[in-house]
Amino acid sequence: MKKSVAIIAYSLLATAAFAGDQDDRQTLNLSEAQRGHVLKEMRALLSGTQNILAALSKDDMAAVARHARPLGTNMAHKAEDHDHLKDVLPKEFMRLGMSLHQDFDQIASDAESKKDPKLTLRQLSDSMSKCTACHESYQIRKVTKSLDSGHRKH
């Protein structure tokens, strides 16, 4: 179990090691409020994932479900109309996000009913691949208006 947790942590660190490479990701230009909302949700997903891993290391499947449930589709539905995000974010970005939230619903449900830590680790690994795909595809920039020209700049 601890070996699986270490492998997931190593994978996350290995992905970060490539940050110095040329950045060919699609730029998402968001207002400060939109950017803040997306980043807050991502931090909640990361924190929740860490909590799930900690619960798995103790074989505490009730805690796994408790930490996974708030990351599910209820979290996504709260954000749907926030600052018109669904109107400005690419459909693939939205699809990946919704799929990730559905994964956490399934993780919570299976943690309660099946109580199988290895299943949860597999599910979490599959979910994290969606996070990786999204972070490999997109970067978020805040759009500001120039005081003298009114044009957008990045």
C-alpha positions as CSV (number, residue, x, y, z in Angstrom):
1,M,0.0,0.0,0.0
2,K,2.7,2.5,1.0
3,K,4.6,1.6,-2.2
4,S,1.6,2.5,-4.3
5,V,1.4,5.9,-2.5
6,A,5.1,6.5,-3.1
7,I,4.7,5.7,-6.8
8,I,1.8,8.2,-7.2
9,A,3.9,10.9,-5.3
10,Y,6.9,10.2,-7.5
11,S,4.8,10.5,-10.7
12,L,3.6,13.9,-9.6
13,L,7.1,15.0,-8.9
14,A,8.4,13.6,-12.3
15,T,5.7,15.6,-14.1
16,A,6.8,18.8,-12.4
17,A,10.4,18.2,-13.5
18,F,9.5,19.0,-17.1
19,A,8.2,22.5,-16.1
20,G,11.3,24.2,-17.7
21,D,10.6,22.8,-21.2
22,Q,9.0,24.9,-23.9
23,D,5.4,25.6,-23.1
24,D,3.2,24.6,-26.0
25,R,0.0,24.3,-23.9
26,Q,-3.2,26.0,-25.0
27,T,-3.6,29.3,-23.1
28,L,-6.8,29.9,-21.3
29,N,-7.3,33.6,-20.8
30,L,-9.5,34.2,-17.8
31,S,-10.5,37.1,-15.7
32,E,-9.0,37.3,-12.2
33,A,-12.2,36.0,-10.6
34,Q,-12.5,33.1,-13.1
35,R,-8.8,32.2,-12.8
36,G,-9.1,32.3,-9.0
37,H,-12.1,30.1,-9.0
38,V,-10.5,27.4,-11.3
39,L,-7.3,27.4,-9.2
40,K,-9.2,27.2,-5.9
41,E,-11.0,24.1,-7.3
42,M,-7.8,22.6,-8.4
43,R,-6.2,23.1,-5.0
44,A,-9.3,21.5,-3.4
45,L,-8.9,18.5,-5.7
46,L,-5.2,18.2,-4.9
47,S,-5.8,18.6,-1.1
48,G,-8.7,16.1,-1.2
49,T,-6.5,13.6,-3.1
50,Q,-3.8,13.9,-0.5
51,N,-6.4,13.3,2.2
52,I,-7.6,10.2,0.4
53,L,-4.1,8.9,0.1
54,A,-3.5,9.4,3.8
55,A,-6.8,7.6,4.6
56,L,-5.7,4.7,2.3
57,S,-2.4,4.4,4.1
58,K,-4.4,3.7,7.2
59,D,-6.9,1.4,5.4
60,D,-9.7,3.8,6.5
61,M,-12.2,3.4,3.8
62,A,-14.8,5.5,5.6
63,A,-12.4,8.4,5.6
64,V,-11.7,7.8,1.9
65,A,-15.4,8.2,1.1
66,R,-15.7,11.2,3.4
67,H,-12.8,13.0,1.5
68,A,-13.9,11.9,-2.0
69,R,-17.5,12.8,-1.8
70,P,-17.0,16.7,-1.7
71,L,-14.8,16.4,-4.8
72,G,-17.6,14.8,-6.8
73,T,-20.2,16.3,-9.1
74,N,-21.8,18.4,-6.4
75,M,-18.5,20.4,-6.4
76,A,-18.8,20.8,-10.2
77,H,-22.4,21.8,-10.2
78,K,-21.6,24.6,-7.7
79,A,-19.1,26.0,-10.2
80,E,-21.1,25.6,-13.5
81,D,-22.3,29.2,-13.8
82,H,-19.5,30.8,-11.7
83,D,-18.3,33.8,-13.6
84,H,-19.6,32.2,-16.9
85,L,-16.8,29.6,-16.8
86,K,-18.7,27.1,-19.0
87,D,-18.9,29.8,-21.6
88,V,-15.2,30.6,-21.7
89,L,-13.5,27.2,-21.0
90,P,-12.9,24.8,-23.9
91,K,-15.3,21.9,-24.1
92,E,-12.5,19.3,-23.6
93,F,-11.3,21.1,-20.4
94,M,-14.9,21.0,-19.1
95,R,-15.3,17.4,-20.2
96,L,-12.1,16.4,-18.4
97,G,-13.2,18.3,-15.3
98,M,-16.7,16.7,-15.2
99,S,-15.2,13.3,-15.8
100,L,-12.8,13.8,-12.8
101,H,-15.7,14.9,-10.5
102,Q,-17.6,11.7,-11.6
103,D,-14.6,9.7,-10.7
104,F,-14.6,11.0,-7.2
105,D,-18.3,10.2,-6.9
106,Q,-17.4,6.6,-7.9
107,I,-14.5,6.5,-5.5
108,A,-16.7,7.5,-2.6
109,S,-19.4,5.0,-3.5
110,D,-17.0,2.1,-4.0
111,A,-15.1,3.0,-0.8
112,E,-18.3,2.7,1.1
113,S,-19.6,-0.4,-0.6
114,K,-16.6,-2.4,-1.7
115,K,-14.0,-1.3,0.9
116,D,-11.2,-2.3,-1.4
117,P,-8.1,0.0,-1.0
118,K,-6.4,-1.4,-4.1
119,L,-9.5,-0.6,-6.2
120,T,-9.5,2.9,-4.8
121,L,-5.8,3.3,-5.7
122,R,-6.5,2.1,-9.2
123,Q,-9.4,4.6,-9.5
124,L,-7.3,7.4,-8.0
125,S,-4.5,6.6,-10.5
126,D,-6.9,6.8,-13.4
127,S,-8.3,10.0,-12.1
128,M,-4.9,11.6,-11.7
129,S,-4.1,10.8,-15.3
130,K,-6.9,13.2,-16.2
131,C,-5.3,15.9,-14.0
132,T,-2.0,15.2,-15.8
133,A,-3.6,15.4,-19.2
134,C,-5.3,18.7,-18.4
135,H,-2.1,20.2,-17.0
136,E,-0.2,19.0,-20.0
137,S,-2.7,20.6,-22.3
138,Y,-3.6,24.0,-20.7
139,Q,-2.2,26.9,-18.9
140,I,-4.2,29.6,-17.3
141,R,-3.5,33.3,-17.7
142,K,-5.2,36.2,-16.1
143,V,-6.5,38.8,-18.6
144,T,-6.1,42.4,-17.5
145,K,-7.1,45.6,-19.3
146,S,-4.5,48.1,-20.0
147,L,-5.3,51.4,-18.3
148,D,-4.4,53.6,-21.3
149,S,-5.5,51.5,-24.3
150,G,-8.4,49.3,-23.0
151,H,-6.8,46.3,-24.9
152,R,-6.3,43.0,-23.3
153,K,-2.8,41.9,-22.5
154,H,-1.4,38.7,-21.0
